Amino acid sequence: MNRITKRLTENKAKGRKALVSYIVHGDPQPGVTLPAMHALVAAGTDIIELGIPFSDPMAEGPVIQRGHERALEHHASLTSAISLVSEFRKTDEETPIVLMGYANPIERMGYKVLATTAGAAGVDGLLTVDLPPEETVDLKRELEAVGMENILLIAPTTADKRVGSIAAAAGGFIYYVSLKGVTGAGHLDTDSVAEKMRQIRTHTELPVLVGFGIKDRATAIAIGALADGVVVGSVLVDAMGADPDSSTDEICNKIAAILKPIREGLDTISSI
């Protein structure tokens, strides 16, 4: 069983909300990413989303754009991210890892090469932000051949019929974008999220995880109560790049300090 499915199935059985943590590979420098990944797990992360640096990350707000820029300065790439996952797997065989990025590097590498190398490294899923489901058919076939999941996004503006077609093509989980706009935006509307959750769940039994705008215990509880889990990204990337003089240990401690109250908040939801 794919690690993503296994983890989310176990979480459901335990009544545990999933915490997905996003960081950018190579940000703020290459040597930080591996220890940061382990720090995320130690702080309660269920699934790691590893961002693949790209020069035009169109769905990202300023915080994550800067993270991509810092990583690109150190020549971080899709190839080096896959190699990093291999290193991570030497000491962690259980935590699911999703590569999250844009079509250009994936097209350049080639679907079969990507699937083969990433699958062998221990990657569990791929989320390609700017590929609509109709254009992931060939990619999905290659991913499924090595046991990887094709993660897809649904937005607040996605029409009901479109939700159905996206859900039918998705694997692992549905990533629901809670806000109109880019990563790091504010103004969460829980009523709108609740309504969309009901709509999505009429089309699929896949877990639905919600990202964009979740930055602390309060927002995690508000959204986690409606979904199967939350995705935290901008607040982590901001902390990692805030002080260029921070040591690796200091960065890891900062992101752990952000995540721990979020994890604790999510763990209270069943009793609210």
VOPAGU-2260 file (C-alpha; in pm, 1 decimal, decimal comma):
REM VOPAGU-2260
SITE   aa  ch    i         X         Y         Z
SITE  MET   A    0       0,0       0,0       0,0
SITE  ASN   A    1     124,7     347,3     -87,9
SITE  ARG   A    2     252,7     533,7     220,7
SITE  ILE   A    3       5,3     819,4     167,1
SITE  THR   A    4    -294,3     586,8     165,4
SITE  LYS   A    5    -154,8     389,7     458,0
SITE  ARG   A    6     -96,3     698,9     672,2
SITE  LEU   A    7    -431,7     860,0     597,8
SITE  THR   A    8    -616,1     532,4     654,1
SITE  GLU   A    9    -443,7     488,7     989,4
SITE  ASN   A   10    -523,3     849,4    1081,2
SITE  LYS   A   11    -890,6     799,6    1003,5
SITE  ALA   A   12    -902,9     488,6    1219,9
SITE  LYS   A   13    -746,6     683,0    1506,5
SITE  GLY   A   14    -959,4     995,0    1457,6
SITE  ARG   A   15    -638,9    1189,1    1388,8
SITE  LYS   A   16    -635,2    1487,4    1154,6
SITE  ALA   A   17    -349,7    1486,7     904,9
SITE  LEU   A   18     -82,0    1753,4     922,9
SITE  VAL   A   19      95,3    1811,1     592,7
SITE  SER   A   20     401,1    2036,6     599,0
SITE  TYR   A   21     544,6    2208,5     292,2
SITE  ILE   A   22     901,7    2332,2     258,9
SITE  VAL   A   23    1108,2    2418,3     -48,6
SITE  HIS   A   24    1391,3    2183,2    -137,8
SITE  GLY   A   25    1723,6    2366,7    -104,6
SITE  ASP   A   26    1583,8    2659,8      93,9
SITE  PRO   A   27    1752,6    2856,3     241,9
SITE  GLN   A   28    2047,8    2635,7     146,6
SITE  PRO   A   29    2081,2    2271,0      42,4
SITE  GLY   A   30    2220,5    2137,9     369,7
SITE  VAL   A   31    1914,8    2249,4     565,9
SITE  THR   A   32    1646,5    2049,1     387,0
SITE  LEU   A   33    1722,7    1698,0     513,5
SITE  PRO   A   34    1743,8    1787,0     884,8
SITE  ALA   A   35    1439,1    2011,4     839,3
SITE  MET   A   36    1240,7    1716,9     702,8
SITE  HIS   A   37    1328,0    1511,2    1009,1
SITE  ALA   A   38    1235,9    1806,2    1233,0
SITE  LEU   A   39     894,9    1827,0    1065,6
SITE  VAL   A   40     830,3    1460,9    1141,0
SITE  ALA   A   41     944,0    1496,0    1501,2
SITE  ALA   A   42     702,2    1790,4    1544,1
SITE  GLY   A   43     403,3    1583,3    1431,7
SITE  THR   A   44     394,2    1606,8    1052,7
SITE  ASP   A   45     213,2    1319,7     881,8
SITE  ILE   A   46     306,6    1395,6     520,2
SITE  ILE   A   47     590,6    1608,8     383,2
SITE  GLU   A   48     535,3    1817,5      71,3
SITE  LEU   A   49     871,0    1897,1     -78,9
SITE  GLY   A   50     853,3    2195,9    -310,5
SITE  ILE   A   51    1056,0    2174,9    -631,7
SITE  PRO   A   52    1217,9    2513,2    -700,6
SITE  PHE   A   53    1099,4    2682,8   -1017,8
SITE  SER   A   54    1165,9    3023,4   -1168,8
SITE  ASP   A   55     796,6    3107,4   -1222,0
SITE  PRO   A   56     596,1    2954,8    -933,9
SITE  MET   A   57     267,2    3114,3   -1036,8
SITE  ALA   A   58      49,7    2978,7    -755,4
SITE  GLU   A   59     280,5    3103,0    -482,1
SITE  GLY   A   60     267,2    3422,4    -282,6
SITE  PRO   A   61     573,3    3636,0    -209,0
SITE  VAL   A   62     694,5    3422,2      82,6
SITE  ILE   A   63     720,6    3097,1    -109,5
SITE  GLN   A   64     841,2    3275,8    -422,3
SITE  ARG   A   65    1135,7    3399,3    -218,7
SITE  GLY   A   66    1194,9    3043,6     -97,3
SITE  HIS   A   67    1212,3    2923,5    -458,1
SITE  GLU   A   68    1453,1    3204,8    -543,4
SITE  ARG   A   69    1682,6    3120,3    -251,2
SITE  ALA   A   70    1684,7    2754,1    -351,5
SITE  LEU   A   71    1757,2    2830,0    -716,3
SITE  GLU   A   72    2055,2    3038,6    -613,1
SITE  HIS   A   73    2202,5    2712,3    -482,6
SITE  HIS   A   74    2101,5    2521,6    -797,8
SITE  ALA   A   75    1844,0    2304,7    -621,4
SITE  SER   A   76    1647,2    2099,6    -872,9
SITE  LEU   A   77    1404,4    1816,5    -927,8
SITE  THR   A   78    1697,9    1577,2    -968,0
SITE  SER   A   79    1861,8    1681,9    -642,2
SITE  ALA   A   80    1526,4    1665,9    -461,6
SITE  ILE   A   81    1482,8    1303,9    -565,0
SITE  SER   A   82    1835,8    1227,8    -442,9
SITE  LEU   A   83    1752,6    1396,3    -113,3
SITE  VAL   A   84    1449,7    1172,1     -66,5
SITE  SER   A   85    1681,2     872,5    -102,9
SITE  GLU   A   86    1889,6    1009,4     183,8
SITE  PHE   A   87    1578,2    1068,9     394,6
SITE  ARG   A   88    1465,5     709,7     339,0
SITE  LYS   A   89    1786,3     577,8     498,5
SITE  THR   A   90    1642,4     669,7     838,6
SITE  ASP   A   91    1270,6     715,5     775,1
SITE  GLU   A   92    1083,1     452,3     576,2
SITE  GLU   A   93     736,6     550,4     697,4
SITE  THR   A   94     668,0     921,2     642,0
SITE  PRO   A   95     495,8     985,7     307,4
SITE  ILE   A   96     661,4    1235,2      75,5
SITE  VAL   A   97     489,7    1430,6    -202,3
SITE  LEU   A   98     688,0    1629,0    -456,0
SITE  MET   A   99     502,8    1952,5    -534,2
SITE  GLY   A  100     601,1    2159,0    -832,3
SITE  TYR   A  101     536,9    2285,2   -1182,0
SITE  ALA   A  102     516,2    2115,1   -1519,9
SITE  ASN   A  103     830,7    2254,5   -1680,2
SITE  PRO   A  104    1091,9    2055,8   -1481,2
SITE  ILE   A  105     872,7    1744,5   -1497,4
SITE  GLU   A  106     827,9    1768,2   -1875,0
SITE  ARG   A  107    1198,1    1827,7   -1915,9
SITE  MET   A  108    1291,4    1518,2   -1716,4
SITE  GLY   A  109    1025,0    1304,4   -1883,8
SITE  TYR   A  110     737,3    1122,2   -1718,7
SITE  LYS   A  111     889,7     774,8   -1725,3
SITE  VAL   A  112    1229,6     885,9   -1596,3
SITE  LEU   A  113    1064,9    1091,2   -1323,9
SITE  ALA   A  114     837,9     810,1   -1210,2
SITE  THR   A  115    1112,8     548,4   -1218,3
SITE  THR   A  116    1373,8     751,7   -1032,5
SITE  ALA   A  117    1134,5     912,4    -783,7
SITE  GLY   A  118     959,0     584,7    -710,3
SITE  ALA   A  119    1291,7     410,0    -650,1
SITE  ALA   A  120    1399,1     694,4    -418,9
SITE  GLY   A  121    1088,2     655,4    -203,0
SITE  VAL   A  122     865,5     937,5    -326,2
SITE  ASP   A  123     495,8     857,4    -273,9
SITE  GLY   A  124     311,1    1119,1    -474,9
SITE  LEU   A  125     339,0    1407,5    -717,3
SITE  LEU   A  126     137,2    1730,0    -723,6
SITE  THR   A  127     187,6    1930,3   -1042,4
SITE  VAL   A  128      30,5    2267,7    -980,6
SITE  ASP   A  129     -16,6    2379,4   -1340,0
SITE  LEU   A  130    -121,9    2053,6   -1507,6
SITE  PRO   A  131    -499,9    2008,2   -1537,0
SITE  PRO   A  132    -626,2    1649,3   -1497,9
SITE  GLU   A  133    -682,8    1606,1   -1872,6
SITE  GLU   A  134    -311,1    1659,8   -1926,9
SITE  THR   A  135    -195,8    1419,5   -1654,6
SITE  VAL   A  136    -321,4    1099,2   -1818,6
SITE  ASP   A  137      20,4     985,7   -1942,4
SITE  LEU   A  138     191,3    1107,4   -1627,0
SITE  LYS   A  139     -59,3     928,3   -1406,3
SITE  ARG   A  140      -2,2     604,1   -1592,8
SITE  GLU   A  141     372,6     621,9   -1529,4
SITE  LEU   A  142     321,8     715,3   -1163,9
SITE  GLU   A  143      79,3     430,3   -1103,6
SITE  ALA   A  144     325,8     184,9   -1259,1
SITE  VAL   A  145     565,7     253,2    -969,3
SITE  GLY   A  146     302,3     291,6    -697,5
SITE  MET   A  147     301,1     671,1    -680,6
SITE  GLU   A  148     -13,0     884,5    -642,2
SITE  ASN   A  149    -122,8    1168,4    -871,1
SITE  ILE   A  150    -239,9    1443,6    -633,8
SITE  LEU   A  151    -477,0    1705,2    -778,4
SITE  LEU   A  152    -601,7    2045,5    -668,0
SITE  ILE   A  153    -956,8    2177,2    -637,7
SITE  ALA   A  154   -1020,6    2550,4    -598,9
SITE  PRO   A  155   -1309,4    2749,9    -447,6
SITE  THR   A  156   -1417,0    2845,4    -799,6
SITE  THR   A  157   -1420,2    2488,1    -936,0
SITE  ALA   A  158   -1767,8    2403,2   -1070,1
SITE  ASP   A  159   -1945,7    2091,1    -946,0
SITE  LYS   A  160   -1908,1    1900,4   -1273,4
SITE  ARG   A  161   -1540,0    1985,8   -1278,8
SITE  VAL   A  162   -1499,7    1870,3    -917,9
SITE  GLY   A  163   -1627,5    1530,4   -1027,1
SITE  SER   A  164   -1380,9    1496,3   -1313,9
SITE  ILE   A  165   -1087,7    1606,0   -1098,4
SITE  ALA   A  166   -1183,9    1367,8    -818,2
SITE  ALA   A  167   -1208,9    1079,0   -1064,9
SITE  ALA   A  168    -852,7    1142,5   -1187,1
SITE  ALA   A  169    -695,1    1201,1    -844,8
SITE  GLY   A  170    -513,3     961,4    -618,8
SITE  GLY   A  171    -397,1     966,8    -257,0
SITE  PHE   A  172    -595,1    1270,0    -147,4
SITE  ILE   A  173    -763,2    1582,4    -278,8
SITE  TYR   A  174    -582,3    1908,2    -207,8
SITE  TYR   A  175    -846,7    2177,2    -162,3
SITE  VAL   A  176    -723,4    2534,1    -199,4
SITE  SER   A  177    -920,2    2721,6      65,0
SITE  LEU   A  178    -875,6    3071,5     -79,3
SITE  LYS   A  179    -897,8    3255,4    -406,6
SITE  GLY   A  180    -543,8    3373,7    -464,9
SITE  VAL   A  181    -192,4    3255,1    -395,4
SITE  THR   A  182     -23,7    3077,8    -106,9
SITE  GLY   A  183       9,0    3279,8     210,1
SITE  ALA   A  184    -314,7    3471,1     162,9
SITE  GLY   A  185    -541,3    3540,2     458,9
SITE  HIS   A  186    -913,0    3583,8     528,0
SITE  LEU   A  187   -1019,4    3221,5     570,8
SITE  ASP   A  188   -1392,8    3173,6     521,8
SITE  THR   A  189   -1486,2    2859,2     713,0
SITE  ASP   A  190   -1846,0    2864,1     587,7
SITE  SER   A  191   -1721,0    2855,8     229,4
SITE  VAL   A  192   -1477,1    2574,9     309,9
SITE  ALA   A  193   -1751,4    2372,9     479,2
SITE  GLU   A  194   -1978,5    2410,4     177,7
SITE  LYS   A  195   -1703,4    2301,0     -60,8
SITE  MET   A  196   -1615,6    2001,9     158,2
SITE  ARG   A  197   -1974,5    1879,0     128,6
SITE  GLN   A  198   -1962,3    1921,8    -247,3
SITE  ILE   A  199   -1629,7    1741,0    -291,0
SITE  ARG   A  200   -1737,9    1450,9     -73,5
SITE  THR   A  201   -2036,4    1380,8    -296,3
SITE  HIS   A  202   -1784,6    1293,2    -568,8
SITE  THR   A  203   -1511,3    1098,4    -388,3
SITE  GLU   A  204   -1416,7     896,5     -83,6
SITE  LEU   A  205   -1058,4    1018,5     -99,8
SITE  PRO   A  206    -941,5    1220,8     202,5
SITE  VAL   A  207    -968,4    1596,1     150,6
SITE  LEU   A  208    -683,8    1808,7     286,1
SITE  VAL   A  209    -702,4    2186,9     290,1
SITE  GLY   A  210    -418,3    2429,4     230,0
SITE  PHE   A  211    -356,8    2806,1     183,0
SITE  GLY   A  212    -409,0    3034,5     483,8
SITE  ILE   A  213    -337,3    2783,7     763,1
SITE  LYS   A  214     -66,8    2937,8     976,5
SITE  ASP   A  215    -131,5    2868,7    1344,6
SITE  ARG   A  216    -326,3    2665,5    1599,6
SITE  ALA   A  217    -649,3    2863,5    1556,3
SITE  THR   A  218    -664,3    2839,4    1176,1
SITE  ALA   A  219    -563,7    2471,6    1188,6
SITE  ILE   A  220    -846,5    2390,4    1429,5
SITE  ALA   A  221   -1101,5    2590,7    1229,6
SITE  ILE   A  222   -1017,9    2414,9     903,7
SITE  GLY   A  223    -919,1    2079,0    1049,2
SITE  ALA   A  224   -1265,6    2043,8    1200,5
SITE  LEU   A  225   -1408,3    2050,8     846,3
SITE  ALA   A  226   -1150,8    1846,0     655,5
SITE  ASP   A  227    -938,9    1534,4     692,4
SITE  GLY   A  228    -632,5    1744,5     752,9
SITE  VAL   A  229    -448,4    2067,9     679,3
SITE  VAL   A  230    -147,8    2178,7     478,4
SITE  VAL   A  231      92,2    2429,4     634,5
SITE  GLY   A  232     347,1    2599,3     410,5
SITE  SER   A  233     406,6    2973,1     393,3
SITE  VAL   A  234     458,3    3019,9     764,9
SITE  LEU   A  235     728,7    2750,8     762,1
SITE  VAL   A  236     904,2    2884,8     452,6
SITE  ASP   A  237     896,2    3235,1     599,5
SITE  ALA   A  238    1059,2    3115,6     921,7
SITE  MET   A  239    1326,3    2921,2     736,2
SITE  GLY   A  240    1435,6    3217,2     527,9
SITE  ALA   A  241    1382,7    3499,9     774,8
SITE  ASP   A  242    1738,7    3518,1     906,8
SITE  PRO   A  243    2022,4    3430,3     667,6
SITE  ASP   A  244    2257,9    3390,8     961,9
SITE  SER   A  245    2051,3    3119,2    1132,3
SITE  SER   A  246    2217,4    2783,0    1178,8
SITE  THR   A  247    2053,8    2461,8    1062,9
SITE  ASP   A  248    1967,1    2373,9    1422,1
SITE  GLU   A  249    1807,5    2714,1    1477,9
SITE  ILE   A  250    1597,6    2678,5    1163,1
SITE  CYS   A  251    1483,5    2331,0    1263,2
SITE  ASN   A  252    1391,1    2453,7    1609,2
SITE  LYS   A  253    1192,4    2743,4    1462,0
SITE  ILE   A  254     980,2    2527,6    1234,5
SITE  ALA   A  255     925,1    2272,1    1510,7
SITE  ALA   A  256     804,3    2550,4    1739,9
SITE  ILE   A  257     553,2    2659,6    1474,5
SITE  LEU   A  258     423,8    2309,4    1410,5
SITE  LYS   A  259     387,7    2176,0    1763,6
SITE  PRO   A  260      90,4    2397,3    1865,2
SITE  ILE   A  261     -70,6    2325,4    1528,6
SITE  ARG   A  262     -34,2    1952,4    1588,5
SITE  GLU   A  263    -168,5    1990,6    1942,6
SITE  GLY   A  264    -462,1    2193,7    1813,0
SITE  LEU   A  265    -550,7    1935,4    1551,2
SITE  ASP   A  266    -540,3    1665,8    1818,3
SITE  THR   A  267    -809,5    1847,8    2019,0
SITE  ILE   A  268   -1063,6    1853,9    1737,4
SITE  SER   A  269   -1235,6    1528,2    1824,9
SITE  SER   A  270   -1317,5    1666,3    2171,2
SITE  ILE   A  271   -1446,7    2007,2    2057,0
